[in-house]
């Protein structure tokens, strides 16, 4: 691992310390950065899916064969 130095406003640092719980600040920041990267990846994939459906929209009746499969038995 590599040690880094960051500058934060004291008010933000207080909020971080309140949320850290049993974790130390390093663990908190590692998790926060990992979550941020995951969120960016999910957003990127969602944007690709949206672009794909805009480029190739669903045609009327395209999925009609699957309609009966969606019925939940009583």
Secondary structure, DSSP 4 states (H G I P E B T S, - for coil): ---------HHHHHHHHHHHTTS-HHHHHHHHHHHHHHHHHHHHHHHHHHHHHHHSPPPTTTTGGGGGGGPPP-
